[in-house]
């Protein structure tokens, strides 16, 4: 039995969170979506649910995604974590590679890329005892 991906969207703009949710549900209607607007609420969400995919904005009001990445990885060791930014600078690319992010998504392209991230992430690490056919 196939179970949809659990996706946590972390971005301080509600419009981005809501649009990403729409795009994800268009790709996978069975997805479970969580949303957080800052690092503090993201950590709380990560402590409650074993998310499969995390879409993490780099710039957040109470910290940044690069610093939050390690805390999220500690709580979600199997999750595919992708960083998002409006400004894909070389330092962000280096940080994404160093941290082991599955992708660094430009916000200009994130809505087109999120389906690929979901497909790759779910194919790479299906949940124990579940099939993703």
N, C-alpha and C positions, 0 to 999 in steps of 0.2 A: 504494500500500500504506500503510495506516494503522499508525503506530507509537505506542504508548502514551506518555503524558507521563512525564517524569522529574521526580519530586517530592522535594525535600529538606525534611524536617521537623526543625525546630530548637526543642527544648523541653527543659527540665531534668527534667521528670517523665516517666519511662518509660511510665506509664499513659496519659498524653496522647499521646505518640508512637505507642504501639501502637494505641490506639483510632483515631487519625487514619489510620494505615495501613489498618486494617480498613475504615473508611468510604471511603477513596480507592479501595481495591481493589473495594469493592462497586459503586462508580460506574464504575471503569475497571479491569477485571481485568488488562489489559495494562500497567498502570502499573509503572514502576520506582521503588522507594522507597529513599531514603537517610535516615538518621537521625543527628542530632547532639544532644548534651546541653549543649553550651556553645559559646561563641564560637570558641575555638581549634579545636575539632574541626569546627565548621561551616565555617570558612575552609579547613581541610584538605580537606573533602569538596567544597567549591566549586572548589578548584584541580584536582581530579581528574576531575570530570564536568561537562558543560555542562547543568545542570539547567534545566528549563522553568519550573517553579514552585517557589518557596521559601515555606514557612510558618514565620515567624520570631517566636518569643516575644520580648516586650520585656524581660522580667526573666530574666536568665541568671546563673549563679553567678560567671562571670568577666568580666562586662561586661553591656551591655544591647543589645537589638536595634536601637535607634535608632542607636547608635554603630556597630554591626556592619553596618548597612544599606549604608553607603557602600562598605565593603570588599567586601561581597558583590556590590554593583552593579558595581564595578570588575572583578571576576572573572567575573560573569555579566551582561553588558550587555543580553542579550535576555530574561532571566528575568522572569517576573511574580512580584514579591515582595509577600507579604501579611504584615502585622504581626498578632500575636495578643497579647491581654492579658486578664487577669481583671478589670481595672479600666479601662474605656475612658474615661479622663479627657480633658477638652478639650485639654490639652497634647499628649496622644498623637494625638488627631485632627489637630491642627495639624501635628505632626511627620510623620504619615503622608502628609498632603496635600503638604507641603513636599518630602518625599523622593521622591514619586511612587509610593508603595505602591498596589497595585491594590485593596487593602482593608485596613481595620482591623477584625479579627474579635474579637468578644467571646468569651472561652472558654466562656461559657454557651451560645453559639449556633454555635460553630465547627463542630461536627459536622454541623449542618444546612446550614451555608453553604459548606462546602468543595467540594461538588459543583458549585455555581454558579461558584465561583472557578476550578475546573479547566476547566469548559466555556468560560467567557469567555476565559480565558488561552490555551487551545489554539486557539480560533477566531480570536483576535486575532493570533497569531504562530505559524503553522505552520512547522515546520522546513523549511529549503531542500530542495526536491525531494521533499517528502512531502505526501500528501493526508490530511486529517483529516475524512473523510466519515463 
